[in-house]
């Protein structure tokens, strides 16, 4: 007969679940004391077998119940010990919330839309992925032009490309509404370039005004009004230099007289240098023909400039690449509060 009290003492004395498992094997395992005792039943008479078998079953049930209770107790103790040794102190010092800032590019785009809306322009948008016709052919860009090469343009499957200029939206706008038309387009454009003043993705704004009897004088007046509002000064010395663009004829680049010192741009007649700020010209007759407009009846002007360049000039940003990095220190310096709203009276000067 087995010693019940000894077995129960072994169960109670187990300190870990591993020790309890060893005790269980010694009792109920293949060669355990209880298993061995049960095997001996076959050697007994029927009367003995009934009596001893009943006693062993009672002992077995008590052992299993006690083992289950002991196992639950040991597991809970082990969990509590682990929680105590591996606990994390969540009573950290309170961190003050940081103010968020609106990116200067976003605010400048809002300001540009405000300014040109006051000059009678309507904002139009178009797709970033363009076809060859709208990005090149309709804009009078010949097949041999270097802008079509892999070095400047990102081509995608199906013969399409990432637009290299927002001028493609001007073509789509004329196809959609016809003429007369007076629109500006703003959006991302893509070119294979990367340095302090060029990035593979940047933002452009382009304007288009087509009507009867439009001249270079209208173009000059429009751009001069824009610069006065944007740079918040009544004195904006400008000059036009002859240039070449496939989609305008005559074409020009416009410069402003300024001084750049310590990262600050100061515009005025006493400036020490001329700074190129945009390209412009009268829309080429071939562009008008591409969208079914009679160039003998309608004329117009177009202009385009980089929004990053305008932002850099106005706020003294020396490296365009910083505009696309995730440095919160840079954004807190150049960014705007959410309630800084641009308008054509006060512009968008930083406080």
C-alpha positions as CSV (number, residue, x, y, z in Angstrom):
1,X,0.0,0.0,0.0
2,X,1.3,3.5,-0.8
3,X,2.0,6.2,1.7
4,X,-0.7,8.8,1.0
5,X,0.6,11.3,3.6
6,X,4.1,11.2,2.1
7,X,2.7,11.8,-1.4
8,X,0.6,14.8,-0.2
9,X,3.6,16.2,1.6
10,X,5.7,16.0,-1.6
11,X,3.0,17.9,-3.5
12,X,2.8,20.6,-0.8
13,X,6.6,21.0,-0.6
14,X,7.0,21.7,-4.4
15,X,8.3,25.3,-4.8
16,X,8.0,25.6,-8.6
17,X,5.9,24.2,-11.4
18,X,9.0,22.2,-12.5
19,X,9.3,20.6,-9.1
20,X,5.6,19.8,-9.1
21,X,5.9,18.2,-12.5
22,X,8.7,16.0,-11.2
23,X,6.5,14.9,-8.2
24,X,3.6,14.2,-10.6
25,X,5.9,11.9,-12.7
26,X,7.1,10.1,-9.6
27,X,3.5,9.4,-8.6
28,X,1.6,9.0,-11.8
29,X,4.3,8.3,-14.3
30,X,4.9,5.0,-16.0
31,X,6.9,3.8,-13.0
32,X,5.2,6.0,-10.4
33,X,4.2,4.7,-7.0
34,X,0.5,5.0,-7.7
35,X,0.8,3.5,-11.2
36,X,2.8,0.5,-9.7
37,X,0.1,0.0,-7.0
38,X,-2.6,-0.1,-9.6
39,X,-0.7,-2.7,-11.6
40,X,-0.6,-4.9,-8.5
41,X,-4.4,-5.1,-8.5
42,X,-4.2,-7.9,-11.1
43,X,-2.5,-10.2,-8.6
44,X,-5.2,-9.8,-6.0
45,X,-8.5,-11.8,-5.4
46,X,-11.7,-10.2,-6.6
47,X,-12.7,-9.1,-3.1
48,X,-9.3,-7.6,-2.4
49,X,-9.2,-6.0,-5.8
50,X,-12.5,-4.2,-5.2
51,X,-11.5,-2.9,-1.8
52,X,-7.9,-1.8,-2.6
53,X,-9.0,-0.5,-6.1
54,X,-11.6,1.8,-4.6
55,X,-9.1,3.1,-2.0
56,X,-6.5,3.8,-4.8
57,X,-9.1,5.6,-6.9
58,X,-10.0,7.9,-4.0
59,X,-6.3,8.6,-3.4
60,X,-5.7,9.3,-7.1
61,X,-8.6,11.7,-7.3
62,X,-7.4,13.6,-4.2
63,X,-3.8,13.7,-5.6
64,X,-5.0,15.1,-9.0
65,X,-7.2,17.7,-7.2
66,X,-4.4,18.8,-4.9
67,X,-1.9,18.9,-7.8
68,X,-4.2,21.2,-9.9
69,X,-4.7,23.5,-6.9
70,X,-0.9,23.6,-6.3
71,X,-0.2,24.2,-10.0
72,X,-2.5,27.2,-10.1
73,X,-1.0,28.6,-7.0
74,X,2.6,28.2,-8.2
75,X,1.7,29.7,-11.7
76,X,0.1,32.7,-10.1
77,X,3.1,33.2,-7.8
78,X,5.5,32.9,-10.8
79,X,3.5,35.5,-12.7
80,X,3.5,37.9,-9.8
81,X,7.3,37.5,-9.4
82,X,7.9,38.1,-13.0
83,X,5.7,41.2,-13.0
84,X,7.5,42.5,-10.0
85,X,11.0,41.9,-11.5
86,X,10.0,43.1,-15.1
87,X,7.7,46.0,-14.3
88,X,8.0,49.2,-16.3
89,X,7.9,52.6,-14.5
90,X,5.2,54.5,-16.4
91,X,5.5,57.5,-14.1
92,X,7.6,59.5,-16.6
93,X,8.0,63.2,-16.4
94,X,5.2,65.0,-18.2
95,X,6.2,66.2,-21.7
96,X,4.9,69.5,-22.8
97,X,3.0,69.4,-26.1
98,X,4.8,70.9,-29.1
99,X,3.0,73.2,-31.4
100,X,2.5,72.0,-35.0
101,X,3.4,74.2,-37.9
102,X,2.1,74.6,-41.5
103,X,4.9,74.0,-44.0
104,X,6.0,77.3,-45.8
105,X,5.3,75.8,-49.2
106,X,1.7,75.1,-48.3
107,X,1.2,78.7,-47.1
108,X,2.9,80.2,-50.1
109,X,0.7,78.2,-52.4
110,X,-2.3,79.6,-50.5
111,X,-0.9,83.1,-50.9
112,X,-0.3,82.6,-54.7
113,X,-3.9,81.4,-55.2
114,X,-5.1,84.5,-53.3
115,X,-3.0,86.9,-55.3
116,X,-3.9,85.6,-58.7
117,X,-7.5,85.2,-57.9
118,X,-7.5,88.9,-57.2
119,X,-6.0,89.4,-60.7
120,X,-8.9,87.4,-62.3
121,X,-7.2,84.0,-62.7
122,X,-9.0,80.7,-62.0
123,X,-7.1,77.8,-60.5
124,X,-7.0,74.6,-62.5
125,X,-5.5,71.2,-61.7
126,X,-4.4,68.2,-63.7
127,X,-2.8,64.7,-63.4
128,X,0.7,64.1,-62.3
129,X,1.1,61.3,-64.8
130,X,0.9,62.7,-68.3
131,X,1.1,61.5,-71.9
132,X,3.6,62.7,-74.4
133,X,1.1,64.9,-76.3
134,X,0.0,67.1,-73.4
135,X,3.5,67.3,-71.8
136,X,5.6,67.8,-75.0
137,X,3.9,67.7,-78.4
138,X,1.1,70.2,-77.8
139,X,3.6,72.5,-76.2
140,X,5.7,72.7,-79.4
141,X,8.5,70.6,-77.9
142,X,10.2,68.9,-80.8
143,X,11.2,65.3,-80.7
144,X,14.9,66.1,-80.6
145,X,14.5,68.5,-77.6
146,X,16.8,67.4,-74.7
147,X,13.9,67.7,-72.2
148,X,12.6,64.4,-73.7
149,X,15.7,62.5,-72.8
150,X,15.9,60.0,-70.0
151,X,18.3,62.3,-68.2
152,X,15.6,64.9,-67.5
153,X,12.3,63.0,-67.6
154,X,10.9,60.1,-65.6
155,X,9.1,57.8,-67.9
156,X,6.6,55.1,-66.7
157,X,5.0,52.1,-68.2
158,X,2.7,52.5,-71.2
159,X,4.6,55.4,-72.8
160,X,3.5,57.9,-70.1
161,X,5.7,60.0,-67.9
162,X,5.7,62.1,-64.7
163,X,4.9,65.6,-65.9
164,X,8.0,67.9,-66.2
165,X,5.9,71.1,-66.1
166,X,2.4,72.2,-65.2
167,X,2.0,73.6,-68.7
168,X,0.3,70.4,-69.6
169,X,-2.7,71.5,-67.5
170,X,-2.9,74.7,-69.6
171,X,-3.4,72.4,-72.7
172,X,-6.1,70.4,-70.9
173,X,-7.8,73.6,-69.7
174,X,-8.0,75.0,-73.3
175,X,-9.3,71.6,-74.5
176,X,-12.0,71.6,-71.8
177,X,-13.2,75.2,-71.9
178,X,-11.8,76.8,-75.1
179,X,-10.9,80.4,-75.2
180,X,-10.9,83.1,-73.9
181,X,-9.2,81.6,-70.8
182,X,-7.4,83.0,-67.8
183,X,-6.0,80.3,-65.5
184,X,-3.2,79.4,-63.2
185,X,-2.0,75.9,-62.4
186,X,-0.1,74.8,-59.4
187,X,1.2,71.4,-58.6
188,X,4.1,68.9,-58.4
189,X,6.4,68.4,-61.3
190,X,9.3,65.9,-61.7
191,X,12.8,66.1,-63.2
192,X,15.9,64.1,-62.8
193,X,18.0,66.6,-60.8
194,X,19.3,66.9,-57.2
195,X,21.4,69.7,-55.7
196,X,20.9,72.7,-53.3
197,X,18.6,74.5,-55.8
198,X,17.0,71.5,-57.6
199,X,15.1,68.5,-56.4
200,X,13.6,65.6,-58.4
201,X,10.2,66.7,-57.3
202,X,9.2,70.3,-56.9
203,X,6.2,72.6,-57.3
204,X,5.4,75.0,-60.1
205,X,2.9,77.7,-60.7
206,X,2.1,78.7,-64.3
207,X,-0.3,81.3,-65.7
208,X,-2.1,81.4,-69.0
209,X,-4.2,84.3,-70.4
210,X,-5.6,83.9,-73.9
211,X,-8.0,86.5,-75.4
212,X,-8.1,88.9,-78.3
213,X,-5.6,91.8,-78.4
214,X,-3.4,90.5,-75.6
215,X,0.1,91.9,-75.6
216,X,3.4,91.8,-73.8
217,X,2.3,94.9,-72.0
218,X,-0.5,92.9,-70.3
219,X,2.1,90.3,-69.3
220,X,4.4,92.9,-67.8
221,X,1.6,94.6,-65.8
222,X,0.3,91.3,-64.5
223,X,3.7,90.1,-63.2
224,X,4.6,93.5,-61.8
225,X,1.4,93.6,-59.8
226,X,2.0,90.0,-58.6
227,X,5.6,90.8,-57.4
228,X,4.5,93.9,-55.5
229,X,1.9,92.0,-53.6
230,X,4.0,88.9,-53.0
231,X,7.2,90.7,-51.8
232,X,5.1,93.3,-50.0
233,X,6.7,96.4,-51.6
234,X,5.6,99.1,-54.0
235,X,9.1,99.3,-55.5
236,X,10.0,96.2,-57.6
237,X,12.7,97.1,-60.2
238,X,12.4,94.5,-63.0
239,X,13.9,93.8,-66.4
240,X,13.1,91.4,-69.2
241,X,15.8,89.5,-71.0
242,X,15.3,87.7,-74.3
243,X,15.2,83.9,-73.9
244,X,13.9,80.8,-75.6
245,X,11.1,78.4,-74.7
246,X,9.5,76.1,-77.2
247,X,6.0,77.1,-76.2
248,X,6.3,80.9,-76.3
249,X,7.5,83.4,-78.9
250,X,8.8,85.9,-78.1
251,X,10.2,84.4,-74.9
252,X,11.8,86.2,-71.9
253,X,13.2,85.7,-68.5
254,X,12.3,88.3,-65.9
255,X,14.8,89.5,-63.3
256,X,14.4,91.6,-60.1
257,X,17.0,93.9,-58.7
258,X,17.9,92.9,-55.2
259,X,20.5,92.4,-52.6
260,X,21.0,89.1,-50.7
261,X,22.9,89.5,-47.4
262,X,23.0,87.0,-44.5
263,X,20.3,84.9,-46.2
264,X,17.9,87.8,-46.5
265,X,16.5,89.1,-49.8
266,X,16.0,92.9,-50.1
267,X,14.4,94.2,-53.2
268,X,15.0,97.7,-54.4
269,X,16.6,100.0,-56.9
270,X,19.8,100.1,-54.9
271,X,20.2,96.3,-55.2
272,X,23.6,95.0,-56.2
273,X,22.5,92.3,-58.6
274,X,19.7,91.1,-60.9
275,X,18.1,87.9,-59.9
276,X,16.2,85.7,-62.5
277,X,12.8,84.8,-61.0
278,X,10.6,83.4,-63.8
279,X,10.2,82.6,-67.5
280,X,7.4,84.0,-69.6
281,X,6.4,85.0,-73.1
282,X,3.6,85.2,-75.7
283,X,2.0,81.8,-76.4
284,X,3.5,80.2,-79.5
285,X,1.0,79.9,-82.4
286,X,1.7,76.2,-82.7
287,X,0.5,75.7,-79.1
288,X,-2.8,77.4,-80.0
289,X,-3.2,75.3,-83.2
290,X,-2.6,72.1,-81.1
291,X,-5.8,72.8,-79.2
292,X,-7.8,74.1,-82.2
293,X,-7.5,77.8,-81.5
294,X,-7.0,80.3,-84.4
295,X,-3.7,82.2,-83.6
296,X,-4.7,84.9,-86.1
297,X,-7.7,85.7,-83.9
298,X,-6.5,85.0,-80.4
299,X,-3.2,85.7,-78.6
300,X,-2.1,85.4,-75.1
301,X,0.8,85.1,-72.6
302,X,2.1,82.5,-70.3
303,X,4.5,82.5,-67.4
304,X,5.9,79.9,-65.0
305,X,8.0,79.9,-61.8
306,X,9.0,77.5,-59.1
307,X,7.1,77.8,-55.9
308,X,10.2,76.6,-53.9
309,X,12.3,79.3,-55.5
310,X,9.7,82.0,-54.5
311,X,9.6,80.6,-51.0
312,X,13.4,80.5,-50.7
313,X,13.7,84.1,-51.9
314,X,11.0,85.5,-49.6
315,X,12.1,83.7,-46.4
316,X,15.9,83.4,-46.9
317,X,15.9,79.6,-47.3
318,X,19.4,78.6,-48.7
319,X,18.9,74.9,-49.5
320,X,15.7,73.7,-51.4
321,X,16.3,70.1,-50.2
322,X,15.5,71.2,-46.6
323,X,11.9,71.7,-47.7
324,X,11.4,68.0,-48.1
325,X,13.2,66.7,-45.0
326,X,11.5,65.9,-41.7
327,X,13.4,68.2,-39.4
328,X,10.9,69.7,-36.9
329,X,13.5,72.3,-35.9
330,X,13.5,73.6,-39.5
331,X,9.8,73.6,-39.7
332,X,9.4,75.4,-36.4
333,X,11.7,78.1,-37.7
334,X,10.2,78.6,-41.2
335,X,6.7,77.2,-40.6
336,X,3.5,79.2,-39.9
337,X,0.8,79.0,-37.3
338,X,-2.5,77.5,-38.4
339,X,-4.3,80.8,-38.2
340,X,-1.8,82.8,-40.3
341,X,-4.0,83.5,-43.3
342,X,-2.5,85.2,-46.4
343,X,-4.3,88.1,-48.1
344,X,-3.5,90.6,-50.8
345,X,-3.2,93.5,-48.3
346,X,-0.7,92.2,-45.8
347,X,0.8,89.3,-47.7
348,X,2.2,86.5,-45.7
349,X,5.2,87.9,-43.7
350,X,6.4,85.8,-40.8
351,X,6.2,87.4,-37.4
